[in-house]
Amino acid sequence: MSSTPRPAALLFDLDGTLVDTAPDLARATNALRAHHGLAPLPYAVIRAQVSNGGSALVTLALGLAKESVGHDLARTFLLAAYGEAVANESRVFPPLSPLLHAWEASGRPWGIVTNKPRAFAEPLVEALALAPGALLCADDLPVKKPDPAPLLEAARRLGVAPFACWYLGDHLRDMQAARAAGMAAVAVGWGYVEDGEDYRLWPADLWFETGEALVAALK
């Protein structure tokens, strides 16, 4: 912490960092498998792939590579199933909810930068009664993470210099985007880190295993 200044603004990745969306995405993934007459996959197996997006979940569910015939149709089915209920079981990771309440009460800005399409991110954020000062989604700009442009746009909307922001994420691309944007890259260990991957090896400035550790560092 000594070499990383305290932030003026917090920016979060959405899935696996701020919100535990895996239960609802697992439901949609297994709905796709059921549609093809396949047995459900274990929750833990699906959870590890959630941060990689819909195409990765299709590949996991059906063994169809992104370029394979039928992949796009399967992805459309999966996303439709997910879109029917994006927040049935999704919840803000504890203790991030009280952290955000305290952060807002002190008048400090925060935002979300996600590779999730707005059609799913916005209803999720609204259902969880979150009020970010900036919400940047996959289809808001011509590029997405690991490109730094969405992070820089979020900082601009919050009126905070990039160097004064912390960007928190649970994927290597989050750290790459934060570094490229000139923000403090903060890796979190409570998200959807794939089996065999060590998040402490990512090019981050700070690493937090738990939400409690993050809260303690920000006090």
C-alpha positions in Angstrom: 0.0 0.0 0.0 2.8 2.4 0.8 3.8 2.9 -2.9 0.2 2.9 -4.2 -1.7 6.2 -3.4 -5.2 5.9 -2.0 -7.7 6.3 -4.8 -9.9 9.3 -5.5 -12.2 6.9 -7.4 -12.9 3.2 -7.6 -13.6 1.4 -10.9 -14.8 -2.2 -10.8 -15.0 -5.0 -13.3 -18.6 -6.4 -13.0 -18.7 -10.2 -13.2 -16.6 -11.9 -10.5 -15.3 -8.6 -9.0 -18.2 -6.5 -7.9 -21.1 -9.0 -8.4 -21.3 -12.8 -8.1 -23.2 -13.5 -11.4 -22.1 -17.1 -11.7 -25.3 -18.7 -10.4 -27.4 -17.1 -13.0 -24.9 -17.7 -15.8 -24.6 -21.3 -14.7 -28.4 -21.7 -14.9 -28.3 -20.4 -18.5 -25.3 -22.7 -19.4 -27.1 -25.8 -18.1 -30.3 -24.7 -19.9 -28.3 -24.8 -23.1 -27.0 -28.3 -22.2 -30.5 -29.5 -21.4 -31.7 -28.1 -24.7 -29.2 -30.5 -26.3 -30.1 -33.4 -24.1 -27.0 -33.2 -21.9 -26.7 -33.5 -18.2 -25.9 -30.3 -16.2 -22.3 -29.4 -15.5 -21.1 -28.9 -11.9 -21.4 -25.3 -10.7 -17.7 -25.0 -9.9 -16.8 -26.0 -13.5 -19.0 -23.3 -15.0 -18.0 -20.7 -12.4 -14.3 -20.9 -13.5 -15.3 -19.9 -17.0 -17.7 -17.1 -16.4 -15.2 -14.2 -16.8 -14.4 -15.4 -20.3 -17.9 -14.6 -21.6 -20.7 -16.2 -23.5 -18.7 -17.8 -26.2 -16.5 -19.6 -23.6 -19.6 -20.9 -21.9 -20.9 -22.3 -25.2 -17.6 -24.0 -25.7 -17.7 -25.4 -22.2 -21.3 -26.5 -22.5 -21.2 -28.1 -26.0 -17.6 -28.4 -26.9 -18.1 -26.1 -29.9 -15.2 -23.8 -30.7 -16.0 -20.2 -31.5 -15.5 -20.9 -35.2 -17.6 -24.0 -35.3 -20.9 -24.3 -37.1 -23.7 -23.9 -34.6 -21.7 -21.9 -32.1 -23.4 -18.6 -32.8 -26.9 -20.2 -32.6 -26.0 -21.8 -29.3 -24.6 -18.5 -27.9 -27.9 -16.8 -28.9 -29.8 -19.5 -27.0 -27.6 -19.1 -23.9 -27.8 -15.4 -23.8 -31.6 -15.4 -24.2 -31.8 -17.9 -21.3 -29.6 -15.6 -19.2 -31.4 -12.5 -20.2 -34.7 -13.9 -18.9 -33.4 -13.5 -15.3 -30.0 -11.7 -14.9 -30.4 -11.2 -11.2 -32.3 -14.1 -9.8 -29.4 -15.2 -7.7 -26.7 -12.7 -8.5 -25.5 -10.6 -5.5 -22.8 -8.0 -4.8 -19.9 -9.7 -3.2 -19.7 -9.1 0.6 -18.5 -6.8 2.0 -18.4 -4.7 -1.1 -22.0 -3.5 -0.6 -21.3 -1.6 2.7 -18.0 -0.4 1.2 -19.9 1.3 -1.7 -22.4 2.7 0.7 -19.7 4.3 2.8 -17.8 5.4 -0.3 -20.9 7.2 -1.7 -21.7 8.7 1.7 -18.3 10.3 1.7 -19.0 11.9 -1.7 -16.4 9.9 -3.6 -17.1 8.6 -7.1 -17.1 5.1 -8.4 -17.9 3.2 -11.6 -18.1 0.0 -13.5 -16.2 -1.0 -16.6 -17.2 -4.4 -18.0 -17.0 -6.5 -21.1 -20.6 -7.5 -20.5 -23.1 -6.2 -23.1 -25.2 -3.3 -21.9 -28.4 -5.3 -22.5 -27.4 -7.5 -19.6 -25.2 -5.2 -17.5 -27.7 -2.4 -17.1 -30.7 -4.5 -15.9 -28.3 -6.3 -13.5 -27.0 -3.1 -12.0 -30.6 -1.7 -11.7 -31.9 -4.9 -10.1 -29.1 -4.8 -7.5 -29.9 -1.1 -6.8 -26.3 0.0 -7.7 -25.7 3.6 -8.7 -22.3 3.9 -10.4 -21.3 7.3 -11.6 -20.2 5.7 -14.8 -21.1 2.4 -16.4 -19.0 1.4 -19.5 -20.1 -1.8 -21.2 -18.8 -4.0 -24.1 -20.8 -2.3 -26.8 -20.4 1.4 -25.6 -17.1 1.9 -27.5 -15.5 0.4 -30.6 -13.0 -1.4 -28.3 -13.2 -3.2 -25.0 -10.8 -4.5 -22.3 -7.9 -5.1 -22.4 -7.9 -1.9 -24.4 -7.7 1.0 -21.9 -10.2 3.2 -23.7 -13.3 2.2 -21.6 -11.4 2.8 -18.4 -10.2 6.2 -19.5 -13.8 7.1 -20.6 -15.1 6.0 -17.2 -12.5 8.2 -15.4 -13.5 11.1 -17.7 -17.2 10.7 -16.8 -16.3 10.6 -13.1 -14.2 13.7 -13.5 -11.1 12.0 -12.0 -7.6 11.7 -13.4 -6.7 8.1 -14.4 -3.8 8.0 -12.1 -6.1 8.7 -9.2 -8.3 5.7 -9.9 -8.0 2.1 -8.8 -9.3 -0.5 -11.3 -10.3 -3.8 -9.6 -10.6 -7.0 -11.6 -10.5 -10.8 -11.5 -8.9 -11.4 -14.9 -5.5 -10.7 -16.5 -7.1 -8.4 -19.1 -8.3 -6.2 -16.3 -4.8 -5.7 -15.1 -3.5 -5.1 -18.7 -6.2 -2.5 -19.2 -5.6 -0.7 -15.9 -1.8 -0.6 -16.6 -2.4 0.8 -20.1 -4.7 3.4 -18.7 -2.3 4.6 -16.1 -4.5 3.4 -13.2 -3.5 1.3 -10.2 -4.2 -2.3 -11.2 -5.9 -4.1 -8.4 -6.2 -7.9 -8.7 -8.9 -9.7 -6.6 -8.8 -13.3 -5.6 -12.4 -13.9 -4.8 -13.6 -13.8 -8.4 -13.7 -16.3 -11.3 -10.0 -17.1 -11.6 -9.5 -20.2 -13.7 -8.1 -23.4 -12.1 -4.3 -23.5 -12.2 -4.0 -19.7 -12.6 -2.3 -17.6 -9.9 -3.8 -14.1 -9.8 -0.8 -13.0 -7.8 1.4 -13.5 -10.9 -0.7 -10.9 -12.8 1.0 -7.5 -13.5 -0.9 -5.7 -10.8 0.0 -3.0 -8.2 -2.1 -4.6 -5.4 -3.6 -8.0 -4.8 -6.5 -8.8 -2.4 -7.6 -12.3 -1.5 -10.9 -11.1 0.1 -13.3 -8.2 0.1 -12.5 -7.8 3.8 -8.8 -7.2 3.0 -9.8 -4.6 0.4 -12.0 -2.8 2.8 -9.3 -2.7 5.4 -6.8 -1.3 3.0 -9.1 1.5 2.0 -9.9 2.6 5.6 
